[in-house]
Amino acid sequence: MTDRDLLELIAAQVGKLTTQVDGLTTQVGKLTVDVEEIKKIVVRIENDHGQKLGALLDGYRLLSERMDRHEEIITRKY
């Protein structure tokens, strides 16, 4: 194998590596975009669930207050 053959082989390998690195860079870029979208979705879900949980707790509080009033009325009658 001559020096020229060796240089051509090295150049071909470097070209392949460059192509592979470019492909990986593109994939990482897409993954970064996907992760950002997932973060937005998770934030939206957390907000939605937080509002629903708040509504449930408000309902529980109102029910508890009503039960306390009923208990007071029943206690006065008996």
PyMOL Python script that loads the backbone (N, CA, C, O; Angstrom):
from pymol import cmd

cmd.read_pdbstr("""\
ATOM      1  N   MET A   1       0.853  -1.162   0.000  1.00  0.00           N
ATOM      2  CA  MET A   1       0.000   0.000   0.000  1.00  0.00           C
ATOM      3  C   MET A   1       0.905   1.233   0.000  1.00  0.00           C
ATOM      4  O   MET A   1       1.831   1.344   0.803  1.00  0.00           O
ATOM      5  N   THR A   2       0.625   2.121  -0.885  1.00  0.00           N
ATOM      6  CA  THR A   2       1.446   3.332  -1.010  1.00  0.00           C
ATOM      7  C   THR A   2       0.922   4.408  -0.062  1.00  0.00           C
ATOM      8  O   THR A   2      -0.162   4.287   0.508  1.00  0.00           O
ATOM      9  N   ASP A   3       1.715   5.455   0.089  1.00  0.00           N
ATOM     10  CA  ASP A   3       1.309   6.582   0.927  1.00  0.00           C
ATOM     11  C   ASP A   3       0.034   7.227   0.384  1.00  0.00           C
ATOM     12  O   ASP A   3      -0.836   7.652   1.144  1.00  0.00           O
ATOM     13  N   ARG A   4      -0.057   7.291  -0.931  1.00  0.00           N
ATOM     14  CA  ARG A   4      -1.240   7.892  -1.570  1.00  0.00           C
ATOM     15  C   ARG A   4      -2.485   7.047  -1.250  1.00  0.00           C
ATOM     16  O   ARG A   4      -3.541   7.583  -0.916  1.00  0.00           O
ATOM     17  N   ASP A   5      -2.342   5.733  -1.357  1.00  0.00           N
ATOM     18  CA  ASP A   5      -3.469   4.852  -1.024  1.00  0.00           C
ATOM     19  C   ASP A   5      -3.892   5.038   0.436  1.00  0.00           C
ATOM     20  O   ASP A   5      -5.082   5.080   0.747  1.00  0.00           O
ATOM     21  N   LEU A   6      -2.918   5.147   1.309  1.00  0.00           N
ATOM     22  CA  LEU A   6      -3.189   5.338   2.727  1.00  0.00           C
ATOM     23  C   LEU A   6      -3.910   6.671   2.961  1.00  0.00           C
ATOM     24  O   LEU A   6      -4.872   6.728   3.728  1.00  0.00           O
ATOM     25  N   LEU A   7      -3.450   7.732   2.308  1.00  0.00           N
ATOM     26  CA  LEU A   7      -4.091   9.035   2.446  1.00  0.00           C
ATOM     27  C   LEU A   7      -5.523   9.004   1.911  1.00  0.00           C
ATOM     28  O   LEU A   7      -6.417   9.605   2.506  1.00  0.00           O
ATOM     29  N   GLU A   8      -5.744   8.314   0.803  1.00  0.00           N
ATOM     30  CA  GLU A   8      -7.094   8.203   0.248  1.00  0.00           C
ATOM     31  C   GLU A   8      -8.008   7.429   1.200  1.00  0.00           C
ATOM     32  O   GLU A   8      -9.175   7.781   1.372  1.00  0.00           O
ATOM     33  N   LEU A   9      -7.478   6.388   1.806  1.00  0.00           N
ATOM     34  CA  LEU A   9      -8.243   5.607   2.780  1.00  0.00           C
ATOM     35  C   LEU A   9      -8.607   6.464   4.003  1.00  0.00           C
ATOM     36  O   LEU A   9      -9.742   6.449   4.480  1.00  0.00           O
ATOM     37  N   ILE A  10      -7.619   7.203   4.487  1.00  0.00           N
ATOM     38  CA  ILE A  10      -7.860   8.087   5.636  1.00  0.00           C
ATOM     39  C   ILE A  10      -8.894   9.156   5.271  1.00  0.00           C
ATOM     40  O   ILE A  10      -9.788   9.447   6.065  1.00  0.00           O
ATOM     41  N   ALA A  11      -8.778   9.735   4.087  1.00  0.00           N
ATOM     42  CA  ALA A  11      -9.724  10.766   3.641  1.00  0.00           C
ATOM     43  C   ALA A  11     -11.138  10.194   3.538  1.00  0.00           C
ATOM     44  O   ALA A  11     -12.107  10.859   3.903  1.00  0.00           O
ATOM     45  N   ALA A  12     -11.252   8.974   3.046  1.00  0.00           N
ATOM     46  CA  ALA A  12     -12.561   8.336   2.934  1.00  0.00           C
ATOM     47  C   ALA A  12     -13.162   8.097   4.321  1.00  0.00           C
ATOM     48  O   ALA A  12     -14.353   8.321   4.535  1.00  0.00           O
ATOM     49  N   GLN A  13     -12.337   7.645   5.249  1.00  0.00           N
ATOM     50  CA  GLN A  13     -12.810   7.397   6.614  1.00  0.00           C
ATOM     51  C   GLN A  13     -13.219   8.700   7.303  1.00  0.00           C
ATOM     52  O   GLN A  13     -14.229   8.746   8.005  1.00  0.00           O
ATOM     53  N   VAL A  14     -12.441   9.744   7.100  1.00  0.00           N
ATOM     54  CA  VAL A  14     -12.780  11.051   7.677  1.00  0.00           C
ATOM     55  C   VAL A  14     -14.096  11.546   7.080  1.00  0.00           C
ATOM     56  O   VAL A  14     -14.918  12.120   7.795  1.00  0.00           O
ATOM     57  N   GLY A  15     -14.305  11.335   5.804  1.00  0.00           N
ATOM     58  CA  GLY A  15     -15.566  11.721   5.159  1.00  0.00           C
ATOM     59  C   GLY A  15     -16.743  10.982   5.765  1.00  0.00           C
ATOM     60  O   GLY A  15     -17.789  11.577   6.023  1.00  0.00           O
ATOM     61  N   LYS A  16     -16.575   9.669   5.995  1.00  0.00           N
ATOM     62  CA  LYS A  16     -17.637   8.885   6.621  1.00  0.00           C
ATOM     63  C   LYS A  16     -17.926   9.384   8.036  1.00  0.00           C
ATOM     64  O   LYS A  16     -19.083   9.523   8.432  1.00  0.00           O
ATOM     65  N   LEU A  17     -16.862   9.651   8.790  1.00  0.00           N
ATOM     66  CA  LEU A  17     -17.041  10.147  10.154  1.00  0.00           C
ATOM     67  C   LEU A  17     -17.737  11.507  10.151  1.00  0.00           C
ATOM     68  O   LEU A  17     -18.596  11.767  10.993  1.00  0.00           O
ATOM     69  N   THR A  18     -17.377  12.355   9.227  1.00  0.00           N
ATOM     70  CA  THR A  18     -18.021  13.669   9.131  1.00  0.00           C
ATOM     71  C   THR A  18     -19.501  13.517   8.845  1.00  0.00           C
ATOM     72  O   THR A  18     -20.322  14.215   9.439  1.00  0.00           O
ATOM     73  N   THR A  19     -19.852  12.615   7.946  1.00  0.00           N
ATOM     74  CA  THR A  19     -21.255  12.369   7.632  1.00  0.00           C
ATOM     75  C   THR A  19     -22.001  11.833   8.847  1.00  0.00           C
ATOM     76  O   THR A  19     -23.125  12.250   9.128  1.00  0.00           O
ATOM     77  N   GLN A  20     -21.371  10.912   9.561  1.00  0.00           N
ATOM     78  CA  GLN A  20     -21.997  10.351  10.754  1.00  0.00           C
ATOM     79  C   GLN A  20     -22.195  11.417  11.838  1.00  0.00           C
ATOM     80  O   GLN A  20     -23.244  11.464  12.481  1.00  0.00           O
ATOM     81  N   VAL A  21     -21.193  12.262  12.035  1.00  0.00           N
ATOM     82  CA  VAL A  21     -21.299  13.320  13.040  1.00  0.00           C
ATOM     83  C   VAL A  21     -22.400  14.303  12.643  1.00  0.00           C
ATOM     84  O   VAL A  21     -23.161  14.756  13.498  1.00  0.00           O
ATOM     85  N   ASP A  22     -22.491  14.633  11.364  1.00  0.00           N
ATOM     86  CA  ASP A  22     -23.560  15.522  10.903  1.00  0.00           C
ATOM     87  C   ASP A  22     -24.926  14.900  11.178  1.00  0.00           C
ATOM     88  O   ASP A  22     -25.852  15.590  11.605  1.00  0.00           O
ATOM     89  N   GLY A  23     -25.050  13.604  10.935  1.00  0.00           N
ATOM     90  CA  GLY A  23     -26.305  12.901  11.208  1.00  0.00           C
ATOM     91  C   GLY A  23     -26.646  12.917  12.688  1.00  0.00           C
ATOM     92  O   GLY A  23     -27.799  13.135  13.060  1.00  0.00           O
ATOM     93  N   LEU A  24     -25.659  12.691  13.527  1.00  0.00           N
ATOM     94  CA  LEU A  24     -25.880  12.713  14.974  1.00  0.00           C
ATOM     95  C   LEU A  24     -26.261  14.114  15.445  1.00  0.00           C
ATOM     96  O   LEU A  24     -27.119  14.268  16.314  1.00  0.00           O
ATOM     97  N   THR A  25     -25.636  15.115  14.881  1.00  0.00           N
ATOM     98  CA  THR A  25     -25.960  16.494  15.241  1.00  0.00           C
ATOM     99  C   THR A  25     -27.413  16.802  14.902  1.00  0.00           C
ATOM    100  O   THR A  25     -28.113  17.443  15.686  1.00  0.00           O
ATOM    101  N   THR A  26     -27.863  16.352  13.749  1.00  0.00           N
ATOM    102  CA  THR A  26     -29.253  16.553  13.345  1.00  0.00           C
ATOM    103  C   THR A  26     -30.194  15.836  14.303  1.00  0.00           C
ATOM    104  O   THR A  26     -31.213  16.394  14.709  1.00  0.00           O
ATOM    105  N   GLN A  27     -29.855  14.604  14.665  1.00  0.00           N
ATOM    106  CA  GLN A  27     -30.704  13.833  15.578  1.00  0.00           C
ATOM    107  C   GLN A  27     -30.776  14.488  16.950  1.00  0.00           C
ATOM    108  O   GLN A  27     -31.848  14.554  17.551  1.00  0.00           O
ATOM    109  N   VAL A  28     -29.652  14.970  17.444  1.00  0.00           N
ATOM    110  CA  VAL A  28     -29.630  15.635  18.752  1.00  0.00           C
ATOM    111  C   VAL A  28     -30.477  16.907  18.691  1.00  0.00           C
ATOM    112  O   VAL A  28     -31.190  17.227  19.643  1.00  0.00           O
ATOM    113  N   GLY A  29     -30.400  17.620  17.588  1.00  0.00           N
ATOM    114  CA  GLY A  29     -31.224  18.816  17.425  1.00  0.00           C
ATOM    115  C   GLY A  29     -32.702  18.475  17.479  1.00  0.00           C
ATOM    116  O   GLY A  29     -33.479  19.184  18.119  1.00  0.00           O
ATOM    117  N   LYS A  30     -33.101  17.393  16.813  1.00  0.00           N
ATOM    118  CA  LYS A  30     -34.500  16.971  16.839  1.00  0.00           C
ATOM    119  C   LYS A  30     -34.911  16.542  18.246  1.00  0.00           C
ATOM    120  O   LYS A  30     -36.017  16.851  18.690  1.00  0.00           O
ATOM    121  N   LEU A  31     -34.034  15.839  18.944  1.00  0.00           N
ATOM    122  CA  LEU A  31     -34.342  15.406  20.310  1.00  0.00           C
ATOM    123  C   LEU A  31     -34.511  16.606  21.233  1.00  0.00           C
ATOM    124  O   LEU A  31     -35.372  16.601  22.112  1.00  0.00           O
ATOM    125  N   THR A  32     -33.695  17.627  21.036  1.00  0.00           N
ATOM    126  CA  THR A  32     -33.806  18.833  21.846  1.00  0.00           C
ATOM    127  C   THR A  32     -35.168  19.483  21.638  1.00  0.00           C
ATOM    128  O   THR A  32     -35.806  19.916  22.598  1.00  0.00           O
ATOM    129  N   VAL A  33     -35.611  19.551  20.394  1.00  0.00           N
ATOM    130  CA  VAL A  33     -36.936  20.112  20.095  1.00  0.00           C
ATOM    131  C   VAL A  33     -38.013  19.247  20.733  1.00  0.00           C
ATOM    132  O   VAL A  33     -38.957  19.776  21.320  1.00  0.00           O
ATOM    133  N   ASP A  34     -37.890  17.929  20.630  1.00  0.00           N
ATOM    134  CA  ASP A  34     -38.873  17.014  21.224  1.00  0.00           C
ATOM    135  C   ASP A  34     -38.941  17.185  22.735  1.00  0.00           C
ATOM    136  O   ASP A  34     -40.030  17.202  23.309  1.00  0.00           O
ATOM    137  N   VAL A  35     -37.789  17.312  23.383  1.00  0.00           N
ATOM    138  CA  VAL A  35     -37.749  17.485  24.842  1.00  0.00           C
ATOM    139  C   VAL A  35     -38.436  18.792  25.225  1.00  0.00           C
ATOM    140  O   VAL A  35     -39.170  18.833  26.212  1.00  0.00           O
ATOM    141  N   GLU A  36     -38.213  19.846  24.470  1.00  0.00           N
ATOM    142  CA  GLU A  36     -38.868  21.126  24.765  1.00  0.00           C
ATOM    143  C   GLU A  36     -40.380  21.000  24.624  1.00  0.00           C
ATOM    144  O   GLU A  36     -41.123  21.547  25.439  1.00  0.00           O
ATOM    145  N   GLU A  37     -40.839  20.294  23.612  1.00  0.00           N
ATOM    146  CA  GLU A  37     -42.280  20.077  23.436  1.00  0.00           C
ATOM    147  C   GLU A  37     -42.853  19.262  24.593  1.00  0.00           C
ATOM    148  O   GLU A  37     -43.945  19.554  25.081  1.00  0.00           O
ATOM    149  N   ILE A  38     -42.121  18.249  25.028  1.00  0.00           N
ATOM    150  CA  ILE A  38     -42.560  17.420  26.152  1.00  0.00           C
ATOM    151  C   ILE A  38     -42.644  18.266  27.424  1.00  0.00           C
ATOM    152  O   ILE A  38     -43.583  18.121  28.207  1.00  0.00           O
ATOM    153  N   LYS A  39     -41.662  19.150  27.627  1.00  0.00           N
ATOM    154  CA  LYS A  39     -41.696  20.029  28.795  1.00  0.00           C
ATOM    155  C   LYS A  39     -42.948  20.900  28.777  1.00  0.00           C
ATOM    156  O   LYS A  39     -43.597  21.068  29.809  1.00  0.00           O
ATOM    157  N   LYS A  40     -43.292  21.454  27.620  1.00  0.00           N
ATOM    158  CA  LYS A  40     -44.491  22.289  27.505  1.00  0.00           C
ATOM    159  C   LYS A  40     -45.744  21.483  27.830  1.00  0.00           C
ATOM    160  O   LYS A  40     -46.639  21.969  28.522  1.00  0.00           O
ATOM    161  N   ILE A  41     -45.806  20.258  27.331  1.00  0.00           N
ATOM    162  CA  ILE A  41     -46.965  19.397  27.589  1.00  0.00           C
ATOM    163  C   ILE A  41     -47.076  19.083  29.080  1.00  0.00           C
ATOM    164  O   ILE A  41     -48.169  19.118  29.646  1.00  0.00           O
ATOM    165  N   VAL A  42     -45.947  18.776  29.712  1.00  0.00           N
ATOM    166  CA  VAL A  42     -45.953  18.448  31.146  1.00  0.00           C
ATOM    167  C   VAL A  42     -46.408  19.653  31.963  1.00  0.00           C
ATOM    168  O   VAL A  42     -47.179  19.503  32.911  1.00  0.00           O
ATOM    169  N   VAL A  43     -45.939  20.844  31.604  1.00  0.00           N
ATOM    170  CA  VAL A  43     -46.360  22.057  32.322  1.00  0.00           C
ATOM    171  C   VAL A  43     -47.863  22.255  32.176  1.00  0.00           C
ATOM    172  O   VAL A  43     -48.545  22.588  33.146  1.00  0.00           O
ATOM    173  N   ARG A  44     -48.386  22.048  30.954  1.00  0.00           N
ATOM    174  CA  ARG A  44     -49.825  22.197  30.731  1.00  0.00           C
ATOM    175  C   ARG A  44     -50.608  21.176  31.566  1.00  0.00           C
ATOM    176  O   ARG A  44     -51.622  21.519  32.173  1.00  0.00           O
ATOM    177  N   ILE A  45     -50.143  19.933  31.596  1.00  0.00           N
ATOM    178  CA  ILE A  45     -50.815  18.890  32.382  1.00  0.00           C
ATOM    179  C   ILE A  45     -50.787  19.241  33.864  1.00  0.00           C
ATOM    180  O   ILE A  45     -51.791  19.096  34.560  1.00  0.00           O
ATOM    181  N   GLU A  46     -49.631  19.706  34.345  1.00  0.00           N
ATOM    182  CA  GLU A  46     -49.527  20.068  35.760  1.00  0.00           C
ATOM    183  C   GLU A  46     -50.487  21.205  36.094  1.00  0.00           C
ATOM    184  O   GLU A  46     -51.129  21.179  37.144  1.00  0.00           O
ATOM    185  N   ASN A  47     -50.592  22.196  35.222  1.00  0.00           N
ATOM    186  CA  ASN A  47     -51.517  23.310  35.473  1.00  0.00           C
ATOM    187  C   ASN A  47     -52.958  22.829  35.469  1.00  0.00           C
ATOM    188  O   ASN A  47     -53.736  23.181  36.355  1.00  0.00           O
ATOM    189  N   ASP A  48     -53.317  22.026  34.476  1.00  0.00           N
ATOM    190  CA  ASP A  48     -54.681  21.499  34.395  1.00  0.00           C
ATOM    191  C   ASP A  48     -55.030  20.679  35.631  1.00  0.00           C
ATOM    192  O   ASP A  48     -56.097  20.849  36.222  1.00  0.00           O
ATOM    193  N   HIS A  49     -54.130  19.799  36.011  1.00  0.00           N
ATOM    194  CA  HIS A  49     -54.384  18.943  37.175  1.00  0.00           C
ATOM    195  C   HIS A  49     -54.410  19.769  38.450  1.00  0.00           C
ATOM    196  O   HIS A  49     -55.180  19.479  39.366  1.00  0.00           O
ATOM    197  N   GLY A  50     -53.570  20.799  38.513  1.00  0.00           N
ATOM    198  CA  GLY A  50     -53.570  21.670  39.687  1.00  0.00           C
ATOM    199  C   GLY A  50     -54.908  22.370  39.843  1.00  0.00           C
ATOM    200  O   GLY A  50     -55.428  22.481  40.954  1.00  0.00           O
ATOM    201  N   GLN A  51     -55.466  22.842  38.739  1.00  0.00           N
ATOM    202  CA  GLN A  51     -56.770  23.504  38.794  1.00  0.00           C
ATOM    203  C   GLN A  51     -57.860  22.514  39.213  1.00  0.00           C
ATOM    204  O   GLN A  51     -58.720  22.834  40.034  1.00  0.00           O
ATOM    205  N   LYS A  52     -57.812  21.330  38.650  1.00  0.00           N
ATOM    206  CA  LYS A  52     -58.815  20.321  38.992  1.00  0.00           C
ATOM    207  C   LYS A  52     -58.692  19.908  40.457  1.00  0.00           C
ATOM    208  O   LYS A  52     -59.700  19.733  41.142  1.00  0.00           O
ATOM    209  N   LEU A  53     -57.474  19.754  40.931  1.00  0.00           N
ATOM    210  CA  LEU A  53     -57.266  19.393  42.335  1.00  0.00           C
ATOM    211  C   LEU A  53     -57.762  20.511  43.248  1.00  0.00           C
ATOM    212  O   LEU A  53     -58.362  20.253  44.291  1.00  0.00           O
ATOM    213  N   GLY A  54     -57.505  21.754  42.843  1.00  0.00           N
ATOM    214  CA  GLY A  54     -58.003  22.888  43.622  1.00  0.00           C
ATOM    215  C   GLY A  54     -59.523  22.882  43.696  1.00  0.00           C
ATOM    216  O   GLY A  54     -60.098  23.143  44.753  1.00  0.00           O
ATOM    217  N   ALA A  55     -60.171  22.586  42.579  1.00  0.00           N
ATOM    218  CA  ALA A  55     -61.638  22.523  42.563  1.00  0.00           C
ATOM    219  C   ALA A  55     -62.144  21.395  43.460  1.00  0.00           C
ATOM    220  O   ALA A  55     -63.129  21.565  44.178  1.00  0.00           O
ATOM    221  N   LEU A  56     -61.480  20.258  43.419  1.00  0.00           N
ATOM    222  CA  LEU A  56     -61.879  19.136  44.286  1.00  0.00           C
ATOM    223  C   LEU A  56     -61.727  19.503  45.759  1.00  0.00           C
ATOM    224  O   LEU A  56     -62.595  19.185  46.572  1.00  0.00           O
ATOM    225  N   LEU A  57     -60.643  20.159  46.099  1.00  0.00           N
ATOM    226  CA  LEU A  57     -60.433  20.543  47.492  1.00  0.00           C
ATOM    227  C   LEU A  57     -61.445  21.592  47.930  1.00  0.00           C
ATOM    228  O   LEU A  57     -61.911  21.562  49.069  1.00  0.00           O
ATOM    229  N   ASP A  58     -61.790  22.513  47.050  1.00  0.00           N
ATOM    230  CA  ASP A  58     -62.831  23.498  47.365  1.00  0.00           C
ATOM    231  C   ASP A  58     -64.165  22.789  47.617  1.00  0.00           C
ATOM    232  O   ASP A  58     -64.881  23.117  48.564  1.00  0.00           O
ATOM    233  N   GLY A  59     -64.486  21.827  46.771  1.00  0.00           N
ATOM    234  CA  GLY A  59     -65.712  21.059  46.952  1.00  0.00           C
ATOM    235  C   GLY A  59     -65.710  20.301  48.261  1.00  0.00           C
ATOM    236  O   GLY A  59     -66.725  20.248  48.956  1.00  0.00           O
ATOM    237  N   TYR A  60     -64.588  19.721  48.596  1.00  0.00           N
ATOM    238  CA  TYR A  60     -64.463  18.992  49.862  1.00  0.00           C
ATOM    239  C   TYR A  60     -64.683  19.942  51.037  1.00  0.00           C
ATOM    240  O   TYR A  60     -65.374  19.601  51.996  1.00  0.00           O
ATOM    241  N   ARG A  61     -64.090  21.141  50.957  1.00  0.00           N
ATOM    242  CA  ARG A  61     -64.230  22.128  52.030  1.00  0.00           C
ATOM    243  C   ARG A  61     -65.693  22.545  52.182  1.00  0.00           C
ATOM    244  O   ARG A  61     -66.208  22.619  53.298  1.00  0.00           O
ATOM    245  N   LEU A  62     -66.358  22.815  51.065  1.00  0.00           N
ATOM    246  CA  LEU A  62     -67.776  23.203  51.126  1.00  0.00           C
ATOM    247  C   LEU A  62     -68.633  22.088  51.706  1.00  0.00           C
ATOM    248  O   LEU A  62     -69.523  22.335  52.519  1.00  0.00           O
ATOM    249  N   LEU A  63     -68.360  20.869  51.284  1.00  0.00           N
ATOM    250  CA  LEU A  63     -69.104  19.720  51.807  1.00  0.00           C
ATOM    251  C   LEU A  63     -68.881  19.570  53.302  1.00  0.00           C
ATOM    252  O   LEU A  63     -69.818  19.296  54.051  1.00  0.00           O
ATOM    253  N   SER A  64     -67.647  19.747  53.733  1.00  0.00           N
ATOM    254  CA  SER A  64     -67.321  19.634  55.148  1.00  0.00           C
ATOM    255  C   SER A  64     -68.041  20.712  55.951  1.00  0.00           C
ATOM    256  O   SER A  64     -68.560  20.441  57.034  1.00  0.00           O
ATOM    257  N   GLU A  65     -68.073  21.938  55.421  1.00  0.00           N
ATOM    258  CA  GLU A  65     -68.776  23.024  56.107  1.00  0.00           C
ATOM    259  C   GLU A  65     -70.270  22.728  56.192  1.00  0.00           C
ATOM    260  O   GLU A  65     -70.891  22.972  57.227  1.00  0.00           O
ATOM    261  N   ARG A  66     -70.841  22.215  55.132  1.00  0.00           N
ATOM    262  CA  ARG A  66     -72.264  21.873  55.125  1.00  0.00           C
ATOM    263  C   ARG A  66     -72.549  20.771  56.147  1.00  0.00           C
ATOM    264  O   ARG A  66     -73.536  20.836  56.879  1.00  0.00           O
ATOM    265  N   MET A  67     -71.690  19.776  56.190  1.00  0.00           N
ATOM    266  CA  MET A  67     -71.872  18.686  57.156  1.00  0.00           C
ATOM    267  C   MET A  67     -71.793  19.232  58.580  1.00  0.00           C
ATOM    268  O   MET A  67     -72.547  18.800  59.451  1.00  0.00           O
ATOM    269  N   ASP A  68     -70.881  20.183  58.822  1.00  0.00           N
ATOM    270  CA  ASP A  68     -70.771  20.783  60.153  1.00  0.00           C
ATOM    271  C   ASP A  68     -72.061  21.510  60.516  1.00  0.00           C
ATOM    272  O   ASP A  68     -72.531  21.417  61.650  1.00  0.00           O
ATOM    273  N   ARG A  69     -72.637  22.237  59.553  1.00  0.00           N
ATOM    274  CA  ARG A  69     -73.906  22.934  59.811  1.00  0.00           C
ATOM    275  C   ARG A  69     -75.026  21.935  60.101  1.00  0.00           C
ATOM    276  O   ARG A  69     -75.824  22.139  61.016  1.00  0.00           O
ATOM    277  N   HIS A  70     -75.081  20.877  59.333  1.00  0.00           N
ATOM    278  CA  HIS A  70     -76.106  19.849  59.549  1.00  0.00           C
ATOM    279  C   HIS A  70     -75.926  19.201  60.924  1.00  0.00           C
ATOM    280  O   HIS A  70     -76.898  18.952  61.638  1.00  0.00           O
ATOM    281  N   GLU A  71     -74.697  18.939  61.275  1.00  0.00           N
ATOM    282  CA  GLU A  71     -74.436  18.333  62.578  1.00  0.00           C
ATOM    283  C   GLU A  71     -74.883  19.265  63.701  1.00  0.00           C
ATOM    284  O   GLU A  71     -75.452  18.817  64.696  1.00  0.00           O
ATOM    285  N   GLU A  72     -74.625  20.554  63.540  1.00  0.00           N
ATOM    286  CA  GLU A  72     -75.042  21.535  64.541  1.00  0.00           C
ATOM    287  C   GLU A  72     -76.567  21.575  64.668  1.00  0.00           C
ATOM    288  O   GLU A  72     -77.098  21.624  65.777  1.00  0.00           O
ATOM    289  N   ILE A  73     -77.271  21.555  63.524  1.00  0.00           N
ATOM    290  CA  ILE A  73     -78.739  21.579  63.535  1.00  0.00           C
ATOM    291  C   ILE A  73     -79.275  20.314  64.194  1.00  0.00           C
ATOM    292  O   ILE A  73     -80.188  20.394  65.016  1.00  0.00           O
ATOM    293  N   ILE A  74     -78.741  19.171  63.858  1.00  0.00           N
ATOM    294  CA  ILE A  74     -79.197  17.907  64.423  1.00  0.00           C
ATOM    295  C   ILE A  74     -78.911  17.870  65.917  1.00  0.00           C
ATOM    296  O   ILE A  74     -79.732  17.383  66.693  1.00  0.00           O
ATOM    297  N   THR A  75     -77.770  18.375  66.320  1.00  0.00           N
ATOM    298  CA  THR A  75     -77.406  18.371  67.744  1.00  0.00           C
ATOM    299  C   THR A  75     -78.364  19.249  68.530  1.00  0.00           C
ATOM    300  O   THR A  75     -78.742  18.889  69.644  1.00  0.00           O
ATOM    301  N   ARG A  76     -78.775  20.401  67.980  1.00  0.00           N
ATOM    302  CA  ARG A  76     -79.705  21.289  68.667  1.00  0.00           C
ATOM    303  C   ARG A  76     -81.086  20.655  68.821  1.00  0.00           C
ATOM    304  O   ARG A  76     -81.767  20.884  69.821  1.00  0.00           O
ATOM    305  N   LYS A  77     -81.498  19.864  67.840  1.00  0.00           N
ATOM    306  CA  LYS A  77     -82.845  19.271  67.879  1.00  0.00           C
ATOM    307  C   LYS A  77     -82.913  18.095  68.860  1.00  0.00           C
ATOM    308  O   LYS A  77     -83.976  17.796  69.405  1.00  0.00           O
ATOM    309  N   TYR A  78     -81.795  17.445  69.075  1.00  0.00           N
ATOM    310  CA  TYR A  78     -81.821  16.247  69.920  1.00  0.00           C
ATOM    311  C   TYR A  78     -81.032  16.478  71.140  1.00  0.00           C
ATOM    312  O   TYR A  78     -80.927  15.590  71.985  1.00  0.00           O
TER     313      TYR A  78
END
""", "prot")
cmd.dss("prot")
cmd.show_as("cartoon", "prot")
cmd.util.cbc("prot")
cmd.orient("prot")
